[in-house]
Amino acid sequence: MERRTFVAAIVAGGMSIGLAGCTPPSRILTEAPRAAGPTGPPHPAPTPSPAAPAPVPPPVPPSPAVTKVPLPAGVITGLPTSEPVLAWTVDDGSDAEVVRLYIEFARTSGTRLTFFLNGSYPGWTEHAELLKPLVASGQVQLGNHTWSHAALTHLDDAGIVAELQRNHDFIVSTYGVDPRPYYRPPFGYRDRRTDAAAASIGYTCPAMWYGSLADSDLRSEQEILGLADRWFLPAHIVIGHLNFLPVTRVFPQLQQLIADRGLIPVTLDDVFEH
């Protein structure tokens, strides 16, 4: 399978929205009212409009009732359970607008997702305030995909550690969560040496996949739907990408496919104990 050809787990939750502006308090009179002039009594002060009610954010969906299993040692490619769960995982983030639309989809639909992000892409900083509540609630899980989408097998051990550590520091400082032990090697390039280097800083679980939307490159909406029909199945980890707009135009169809098949969208943390 090509590396940048797969998608991840689905999650639930709502985003906090700031309060609407309040009407300023009326001024206290500090002098006696003036006598009426020749044209009649003074105009009464306008009645202040009541403050608009603050928008109510969508409720945070509860975590799915899934029996957790121990996280196996080493690489994972699927979910070792007989329950009808699907891990929709999404990588990269080269298009900031796609990042925003994925976050909005998660927020409004309650779908649980796992994002394997590259912190070098600006969208993860630009839309951090939109994503933070979903991360805090556990609806969206964050995993490490290296800082700059580096091919780990092309780096020495120090380079592997530097790529993962820089992205780790970005995730912790921006979103306040520790993404360990999950990381996804860009392009799927990994071997025993890269696994050992990653594990030396706590990234002990290379998260691969078993199914892809193949949208690391530009795909048509129909291609994406066809691949989802093929791979959105129980116990699959499916990979997608936050790089091109067509997938954002078929979110309703993807959500309906999941519902029609009775699948439960999950994050990796929903399934694995570690």
C-alpha positions in Angstrom: 0.0 0.0 0.0 1.2 3.5 -0.7 2.0 5.5 2.4 -0.3 8.4 2.1 -3.2 6.3 1.2 -5.3 5.7 4.3 -7.8 7.4 7.2 -8.7 7.3 11.0 -11.1 7.0 13.9 -14.2 8.9 14.6 -15.1 10.9 17.5 -17.6 13.1 19.2 -17.8 16.6 20.8 -18.6 20.3 20.7 -16.6 23.5 20.8 -16.9 26.4 23.3 -18.1 29.6 21.8 -17.4 33.1 23.2 -20.2 35.0 24.8 -22.0 37.6 22.8 -21.2 41.3 23.7 -23.1 42.7 26.6 -25.0 46.0 26.5 -23.1 48.6 28.6 -24.8 49.6 31.8 -26.9 52.9 31.8 -25.1 56.0 33.0 -26.1 57.3 36.5 -27.6 60.8 36.4 -25.3 63.3 38.2 -27.4 66.5 37.7 -31.0 67.5 37.7 -33.0 67.0 34.5 -33.2 70.2 32.4 -36.5 72.0 31.9 -38.4 71.4 28.7 -37.4 73.8 25.9 -39.8 75.7 23.6 -40.1 72.7 21.3 -41.5 70.4 24.0 -40.2 67.9 26.5 -36.9 66.1 25.9 -36.9 62.9 24.0 -36.9 59.8 26.2 -33.6 57.8 26.3 -33.8 54.8 24.0 -34.5 51.5 25.8 -31.4 49.4 25.6 -31.8 46.2 23.5 -31.5 43.0 25.5 -28.2 41.2 25.0 -28.4 38.4 22.5 -28.2 34.9 24.1 -24.9 33.2 23.6 -24.9 30.4 21.0 -25.2 27.0 22.6 -22.3 24.7 21.5 -23.2 21.2 20.4 -23.2 18.7 23.3 -20.1 16.5 23.7 -21.0 13.0 22.7 -20.1 10.3 25.3 -17.2 8.0 24.7 -18.3 4.8 22.9 -19.0 1.8 25.0 -16.1 -0.2 23.7 -14.2 -2.9 25.6 -10.6 -1.8 25.7 -7.8 -4.2 24.9 -4.1 -4.1 25.8 -2.0 -2.2 23.3 0.2 -4.8 21.6 3.9 -4.4 21.4 5.2 -2.9 18.1 3.3 -1.9 15.0 -0.5 -1.9 14.7 -2.4 -2.2 11.4 -5.9 -2.9 12.7 -8.1 -3.1 15.8 -7.9 -6.5 17.6 -11.6 -6.7 18.6 -14.8 -8.3 17.3 -16.8 -5.1 18.0 -18.0 -3.1 15.1 -15.6 -0.2 15.5 -13.8 1.8 12.9 -10.7 4.0 13.4 -10.8 6.9 10.9 -7.3 8.4 11.0 -6.3 11.5 9.0 -2.8 12.6 8.2 -0.7 15.7 7.3 -2.7 19.0 7.0 -1.0 20.7 4.1 -4.2 22.6 3.3 -5.4 24.8 6.2 -8.9 25.0 4.9 -9.2 21.3 4.8 -8.0 21.2 8.4 -10.7 23.7 9.3 -13.4 21.8 7.5 -12.4 18.4 9.1 -12.5 20.1 12.5 -16.0 21.6 11.8 -17.2 18.2 10.5 -16.0 16.5 13.8 -17.6 19.3 15.9 -21.0 19.2 14.2 -21.3 15.5 13.6 -19.7 14.1 16.7 -17.5 11.8 14.7 -14.5 10.6 16.6 -11.2 11.0 14.6 -7.5 10.6 15.1 -5.3 13.3 13.5 -1.7 12.4 12.7 -0.4 15.9 12.2 2.7 17.6 10.9 3.2 20.7 13.0 5.1 22.5 10.2 1.8 23.0 8.4 0.3 26.4 9.4 -3.3 25.1 9.7 -2.6 23.4 13.0 -1.6 26.7 14.5 -4.3 28.8 12.7 -7.1 26.6 13.8 -5.8 25.5 17.2 -8.5 27.3 19.1 -11.2 25.5 17.1 -9.6 22.1 17.6 -8.6 22.4 21.3 -12.0 21.7 22.8 -12.4 18.5 20.8 -9.0 17.4 21.8 -9.7 18.2 25.5 -12.9 16.2 25.4 -11.2 13.2 23.8 -13.4 13.2 20.7 -10.3 14.0 18.5 -7.0 12.3 19.3 -3.7 13.6 18.2 -0.8 11.5 17.0 2.7 12.3 15.9 3.5 12.3 12.1 6.9 14.0 12.4 7.4 17.8 12.2 8.0 18.1 8.4 6.7 14.8 7.0 10.2 13.3 6.8 10.9 9.8 5.5 12.3 8.3 8.6 14.3 5.5 6.9 16.3 8.3 5.1 17.4 9.8 8.4 20.0 8.8 10.9 18.9 8.0 14.5 19.4 11.5 15.7 17.4 12.9 12.8 14.5 10.5 13.5 14.5 11.6 17.2 14.7 15.3 16.2 11.7 15.1 13.8 9.5 13.3 16.3 10.6 15.4 19.3 10.0 18.7 17.6 6.5 17.7 16.6 5.9 16.3 20.1 6.9 19.6 21.6 4.5 21.5 19.2 1.6 19.2 20.1 2.2 19.5 23.8 2.7 23.3 23.8 -0.2 24.0 21.4 -2.8 21.5 22.5 -1.7 20.4 26.0 -1.8 16.7 25.3 1.0 14.0 25.1 0.5 12.1 21.8 2.7 9.1 22.9 2.9 6.2 22.2 1.3 6.6 18.8 3.2 7.9 15.7 2.7 7.3 12.0 5.8 7.1 9.9 5.4 9.3 6.8 4.9 7.2 3.6 4.8 4.2 5.9 8.6 4.1 5.8 9.8 2.2 8.9 12.0 -0.6 9.9 13.5 -2.0 13.1 16.1 0.8 13.3 13.5 3.6 13.0 11.2 1.8 15.4 14.0 1.7 18.0 14.9 5.3 17.6 11.3 6.4 18.0 10.8 4.2 21.0 13.8 5.8 22.7 11.6 8.9 23.3 8.4 7.0 24.1 7.0 6.5 20.6 6.6 2.7 20.9 3.6 2.2 18.6 3.9 2.8 14.9 0.3 3.1 13.8 -0.1 1.8 10.3 -3.5 1.1 8.6 -5.7 -1.4 6.8 -7.5 0.6 4.2 -7.1 4.0 2.6 -9.1 6.9 1.0 -6.0 7.4 -1.2 -6.3 11.2 -0.9 -2.7 12.1 -0.1 -2.9 13.2 -3.8 -5.9 14.8 -5.5 -8.8 12.3 -5.9 -12.3 12.8 -7.2 -15.3 12.6 -4.8 -16.4 9.4 -6.5 -13.0 7.8 -6.1 -13.0 8.6 -2.4 -16.5 7.3 -1.9 -15.6 4.1 -3.7 -12.6 3.5 -1.5 -14.6 4.3 1.6 -17.1 1.7 0.5 -14.3 -0.8 0.2 -12.5 -0.1 3.5 -15.0 1.3 6.0 -15.4 -2.1 7.7 -15.3 -3.4 11.3 -11.9 -3.3 13.1 -10.2 -1.4 10.3 -7.8 1.5 10.7 -8.4 3.6 7.6 -6.1 6.5 6.6 -7.1 9.7 4.9 -5.4 13.1 4.5 -6.1 16.8 5.2 -4.6 17.9 1.9 -7.3 18.4 -0.7 -10.9 19.6 -0.7 -12.9 16.8 -2.4 -13.1 14.7 0.8 -14.8 17.6 2.6 -17.6 17.6 0.0 -18.5 14.0 0.8 -18.6 14.1 4.6 -22.4 13.5 4.7 -22.1 10.4 2.5 -19.2 9.1 4.5 -21.1 9.6 7.8 -24.1 7.9 6.3 -22.0 4.9 5.2 -20.7 4.5 8.7 -24.3 4.7 10.1 -25.7 2.2 7.5 -23.0 -0.3 8.4 -23.6 0.1 12.1 -20.0 1.1 12.7 -18.8 2.9 15.8 -16.2 5.6 15.1 -13.4 5.4 17.7 -10.0 6.9 18.4 -7.1 4.7 19.1 -7.3 5.6 22.8 -11.0 4.4 22.8 -9.8 0.9 22.0 -6.3 0.4 23.4 -5.1 0.5 27.0 -1.6 1.7 27.5 
